């Protein structure tokens, strides 16, 4: 059974649903909960990203949003994946991969040569399985992470 009917651009009225999905998805990692609770502003979807049509959603057959991705084009012309979150109830069923491929395809059409993402080491298996390679360590608001890159050519 295919969960995602199609991927489309988010609309402003969906912001509260996306905020809730972001929170539930982020809270699956028990070790992250204290930092997220102390920094609630880190959770939620950028209203400007929605207005700029940079947020794509994956609704299921019944219309429920199962995941979302947010991107932007960096100054160097690369596409940066800012957010990729899937409803915990349907994780590991291809939704994240579908959103990522949608973002990569759109970035390629926009002329981007590669896509980058900042990720925690625990997310490497997913990103490596879809063509990303680890580049360098970076410091984030919540601690160390890594920049990964995927060629779009």
HUBEL-V723031 format. One record per residue. OMEGA is omega in degrees with one decimal (999 if undefined). D_CENTER is the distance of its C-alpha to the mean C-alpha in whole Angstrom. Layout:
<<OMEGA D_CENTER> <OMEGA D_CENTER>>
//
This chain:
<<179.3 23> <-177.4 20> <-174.7 18> <178.8 16> <177.4 18> <177.5 16> <-176.7 13> <179.0 14> <178.3 13> <175.0 13> <-176.3 16> <-178.1 18> <-179.0 19> <-176.8 16> <179.6 15> <178.1 17> <179.3 15> <176.0 11> <-179.5 13> <179.0 14> <178.4 12> <-179.6 10> <-178.6 13> <179.3 14> <-179.8 11> <-175.1 11> <176.5 15> <-179.9 15> <-177.1 16> <-177.7 19> <179.5 20> <-172.9 17> <-178.8 19> <-179.8 21> <179.2 19> <177.7 17> <179.0 20> <-177.7 22> <-176.2 19> <178.6 18> <178.6 17> <-178.2 14> <178.7 13> <-177.3 12> <179.7 10> <178.0 12> <178.8 15> <177.1 16> <176.7 12> <-179.2 13> <179.6 17> <178.6 16> <178.3 14> <179.2 11> <178.4 9> <-177.7 9> <177.5 10> <176.8 11> <176.1 15> <-177.9 17> <179.8 21> <179.5 22> <179.2 19> <179.1 17> <-175.9 14> <179.7 12> <177.3 8> <175.8 6> <176.9 4> <178.6 6> <167.5 8> <177.5 11> <-179.0 14> <-179.0 16> <-180.0 20> <178.1 20> <176.8 19> <173.0 16> <176.3 12> <175.7 10> <-177.4 6> <-177.0 6> <169.4 3> <-176.0 1> <-179.7 5> <176.8 8> <-178.6 12> <-179.4 14> <-177.1 16> <177.3 15> <177.9 13> <177.6 14> <174.6 15> <-176.8 13> <178.4 11> <178.5 8> <178.7 10> <178.0 11> <-179.4 8> <179.3 8> <175.2 11> <-179.9 11> <-179.5 9> <179.3 12> <178.9 15> <179.0 14> <178.5 14> <178.7 17> <178.3 19> <176.8 18> <179.0 20> <-180.0 17> <180.0 19> <178.2 16> <176.8 12> <175.2 11> <172.1 9> <-174.2 10> <173.2 10> <-178.9 13> <-177.8 16> <180.0 15> <-179.1 12> <-177.5 14> <178.8 15> <-175.0 12> <177.7 11> <-179.8 15> <178.9 15> <169.6 13> <178.1 15> <173.2 14> <-179.7 17> <179.9 17> <-171.7 19> <174.8 19> <175.5 19> <176.4 18> <177.9 19> <177.0 16> <-176.3 17> <176.8 17> <-176.0 19> <176.6 18> <-178.2 15> <172.3 15> <176.0 14> <-178.4 13> <174.4 14> <175.9 14> <178.1 17> <-178.7 17> <999 21>>
//
